[in-house]
């Protein structure tokens, strides 16, 4: 059984013509078509891939104290595996709609007062949860007229550039001039982000990911001790800007919601760890709202969980 799917992003980038034809469908017909394709492929072409994802994530969920006893972890693993693929339809749906429609026609926005509050101190450091169609956040913000620099892995930058050329008309220089990728991994990435931010760009980043320097402190998150990455808080402090949490989620029928939360403000260098802790508290709340939609469970195990202290050697060793 093949593992490539019609909705895989690399497939879209390689052969964009069928997707451009899909883009000619009306709003409701396009959404129904993509949902039907996703459901069909999840039960046929990529069924085994979806099951493998569920089997992979199941033992990781066992490591999360906040989930034990509260949820059926087998069911959660299945839902995560399905969601991980289903969201591909949302990514394609958004990619086809953004150049054609005004965002306000299919994207609701909540918490604008928090965005304005943060901008009183200058362009903020945006800190979304790694969930849902998160890759499209910079395109949504740019389409709304908000310039953004975004941390992305180098291969993701190339992939999204190809998809943009194929589906979102990268010839629209006005749109793409509002998006500056900050490729990772790179030792200079934080310096570039600070510079772009001082130039008026909001910076989109995910603070649960390391910003280069290995974390030295731990924090309680989802009932476990995790390494606290404070790079975003440090950048915000250096530029005297706020950290602004946000979510971007689908709520069905081809509609999406961009929601801004109260900004996390730093008065001085001594607030760096407190701001980091505030973000992790916010992130924990969002993860527990929709644990099947958080795409960082593998990262939780590999990079976030603090190493257990080694047992002292016995005299018999």
C-alpha positions in Angstrom: 0.0 0.0 0.0 1.4 3.4 -0.9 2.0 6.0 1.7 1.8 9.2 -0.4 -1.5 11.0 0.0 -3.3 13.5 -2.2 -3.3 15.9 0.7 0.4 15.6 1.6 2.2 19.0 1.3 5.2 17.7 -0.6 2.8 16.1 -3.2 1.0 19.4 -3.5 4.2 21.3 -4.1 5.4 18.8 -6.7 2.1 18.6 -8.7 0.0 21.7 -8.0 -2.3 21.6 -11.1 -5.1 19.4 -9.6 -5.2 21.6 -6.5 -5.5 24.8 -8.5 -8.6 23.2 -10.1 -10.0 22.4 -6.7 -9.5 26.1 -5.8 -12.1 27.0 -8.4 -14.8 25.4 -6.3 -17.1 27.5 -4.2 -16.4 28.0 -0.5 -18.7 25.2 0.8 -18.1 22.8 -2.1 -14.3 23.1 -1.6 -14.5 22.4 2.1 -16.8 19.4 1.6 -14.5 18.0 -1.1 -11.4 18.3 1.0 -13.0 16.7 4.0 -14.3 13.9 1.9 -10.8 13.3 0.5 -9.2 13.4 3.9 -11.7 10.9 5.3 -11.3 8.6 2.3 -7.5 8.6 2.4 -7.4 8.1 6.2 -9.4 4.9 5.8 -7.6 3.6 2.7 -4.3 5.1 1.3 -2.8 6.3 4.5 -4.7 4.1 7.0 -1.6 2.3 8.1 0.3 5.5 8.5 -2.4 6.9 10.7 -2.4 3.8 12.8 1.4 3.9 13.1 1.2 7.5 14.3 -1.3 6.4 17.0 0.9 3.5 18.1 3.9 5.8 18.2 2.3 8.4 20.4 0.6 6.0 22.8 3.6 5.2 25.1 4.5 8.9 25.1 1.1 9.8 26.5 1.9 7.4 29.4 4.7 9.8 30.4 2.2 12.7 31.0 0.9 12.7 34.7 -1.8 15.2 33.8 -3.5 12.8 31.4 -3.3 9.6 33.5 -6.7 8.6 34.9 -8.4 11.6 33.2 -8.6 10.3 29.7 -8.7 7.1 27.7 -5.2 7.2 26.3 -5.9 4.6 23.7 -8.7 6.7 22.3 -6.6 9.8 22.6 -3.8 8.2 20.6 -6.2 7.2 17.9 -7.7 10.7 17.7 -4.2 12.2 17.5 -3.2 9.9 14.7 -6.3 10.8 12.7 -6.1 14.5 13.5 -2.4 14.7 12.4 -3.5 13.7 8.9 -7.0 15.3 8.8 -5.5 18.8 9.3 -3.8 18.5 5.9 -7.2 19.3 4.5 -7.4 22.4 6.5 -3.9 23.5 5.4 -4.9 23.1 1.7 -8.2 24.7 2.3 -6.6 27.8 3.8 -3.9 27.9 1.1 -6.6 28.0 -1.6 -8.8 30.5 0.1 -6.3 33.1 1.4 -5.5 34.6 -2.1 -9.2 34.6 -3.1 -11.2 35.8 -0.1 -10.9 38.4 2.6 -9.8 36.7 5.8 -12.7 38.2 7.7 -15.1 36.2 5.5 -13.9 32.8 6.9 -11.6 33.7 9.9 -13.0 35.1 13.1 -10.8 37.1 15.4 -11.1 37.3 19.2 -9.0 39.2 21.7 -8.1 42.1 19.4 -7.9 44.3 22.5 -4.9 42.1 23.7 -3.2 42.6 20.3 -3.6 46.3 20.5 -2.4 46.3 24.1 0.7 44.5 23.1 1.3 46.8 20.2 1.4 49.7 22.6 4.9 48.6 23.4 5.8 47.8 19.8 5.4 44.7 17.6 5.2 41.7 20.0 6.7 38.2 20.1 3.8 36.0 19.1 3.7 32.7 21.0 1.1 30.2 19.6 0.5 26.6 20.5 1.9 24.1 18.1 -1.5 22.8 17.1 -4.1 22.9 14.3 -3.1 24.6 11.0 -0.3 26.5 12.7 1.9 26.7 9.6 -0.6 29.1 8.0 -0.5 31.6 10.9 2.1 33.8 9.2 0.2 33.8 5.9 -3.1 34.7 7.8 -1.4 37.6 9.6 0.3 38.9 6.5 -3.0 38.7 4.6 -4.5 40.8 7.4 -1.8 43.4 6.9 0.5 42.5 9.8 4.2 42.0 8.9 5.7 39.0 10.6 9.0 37.2 10.9 8.6 33.5 11.6 10.9 30.9 12.9 10.8 27.9 10.6 13.1 24.9 9.9 15.0 25.5 6.7 13.3 22.6 4.8 9.9 24.0 5.9 10.8 27.4 4.5 11.6 25.8 1.1 8.4 23.7 1.2 6.1 26.6 2.0 7.8 28.7 -0.6 7.0 26.0 -3.2 3.4 25.8 -2.0 3.1 29.6 -2.1 4.3 29.6 -5.7 1.9 26.9 -6.6 -1.3 28.0 -4.8 -1.0 31.4 -3.1 0.5 33.3 -6.0 4.0 34.3 -4.7 4.1 36.9 -7.4 2.0 39.0 -5.0 5.1 40.8 -3.7 3.0 42.8 -1.3 1.9 39.7 0.6 5.2 38.0 0.6 7.1 41.1 1.6 5.2 40.9 4.9 6.6 37.5 5.7 10.3 37.0 6.6 11.4 33.4 7.4 14.0 33.0 10.1 15.5 29.5 9.3 16.4 27.0 12.0 18.7 25.6 13.1 21.0 28.6 13.1 23.0 30.2 15.8 22.2 33.6 14.4 18.4 33.1 14.3 17.7 34.8 17.6 19.8 37.8 16.6 18.0 38.0 13.2 14.6 37.8 15.0 15.6 40.6 17.4 16.7 42.8 14.5 13.5 42.1 12.5 11.4 42.9 15.5 13.1 46.2 16.1 12.3 46.9 12.4 8.6 46.6 13.1 7.9 42.9 12.4 6.1 40.7 15.0 8.0 37.5 15.5 6.2 34.2 15.4 7.9 31.5 17.5 7.1 28.5 19.6 8.7 28.8 23.0 8.5 25.1 23.9 11.3 24.7 21.3 14.8 25.6 22.2 16.3 28.9 20.9 19.9 27.6 20.8 21.1 27.8 24.4 20.3 24.6 26.4 17.7 25.3 29.1 19.2 25.4 32.6 16.0 25.5 34.7 12.9 23.3 35.0 9.3 24.1 35.4 6.2 22.1 36.2 4.2 21.4 33.0 1.4 18.8 32.6 2.4 17.4 35.9 6.0 16.7 34.9 9.3 18.5 35.3 10.3 20.0 31.9 13.2 22.1 30.7 12.1 25.7 30.6 13.1 27.4 27.3 13.4 31.1 28.1 14.8 32.3 24.7 11.6 34.1 23.7 11.3 35.8 27.0 14.9 37.0 26.7 14.3 38.4 23.3 11.2 40.2 24.5 13.1 41.7 27.4 15.9 42.8 25.2 13.5 44.6 22.9 11.2 45.8 25.6 8.3 44.0 23.9 5.5 41.7 25.1 5.0 38.0 24.5 1.5 37.5 23.0 0.0 34.0 23.2 -2.5 33.1 20.5 -4.3 30.1 19.0 -5.5 29.4 15.5 -8.0 26.6 15.2 -10.7 25.2 12.9 -14.2 25.1 14.3 -15.8 23.3 11.4 -17.6 24.1 8.1 -14.5 25.8 6.7 -14.4 28.4 9.4 -11.4 29.3 11.6 -10.7 31.3 14.7 -7.7 33.4 15.5 -7.6 34.2 19.2 -5.3 36.5 21.1 -4.8 36.2 24.8 -3.6 38.8 27.4 0.1 39.7 26.7 2.8 38.5 29.0 4.8 41.6 30.0 8.3 41.9 31.3 9.3 44.9 33.3 13.0 43.9 33.7 15.5 41.1 33.3 14.3 39.6 36.6 11.0 38.8 34.9 12.4 36.5 32.3 11.7 33.3 34.2 8.3 34.5 35.5 7.3 35.3 31.9 8.5 31.8 30.7 6.5 30.2 33.5 3.4 32.2 32.5 3.7 31.0 29.0 4.1 27.3 30.0 1.0 27.7 32.3 -0.9 29.1 29.3 0.3 26.3 27.1 -0.7 23.7 29.6 -4.3 25.0 29.6 -4.5 25.0 25.8 -3.0 21.4 25.6 -5.5 20.1 28.1 -8.4 21.7 26.1 -7.6 19.7 23.0 -4.8 17.1 23.8 -5.5 15.3 20.5 -4.6 18.5 18.5 -1.2 19.2 20.1 1.5 18.3 17.6 4.5 18.4 20.0 3.9 15.2 22.0 7.1 13.6 20.5 9.0 16.8 21.3 7.6 16.6 24.8 9.4 13.3 25.3 12.6 14.0 23.3 13.4 17.6 24.3 11.1 18.9 27.0 11.1 16.3 29.8 13.9 17.0 32.3 16.3 14.1 32.7 15.8 12.1 35.8 18.6 12.4 38.4 20.9 9.5 38.3 20.7 7.1 41.1 23.9 7.1 43.3 26.1 4.2 42.7 26.0 1.5 45.4 29.1 0.2 47.1 28.5 -3.1 45.5 29.0 -1.6 41.9 
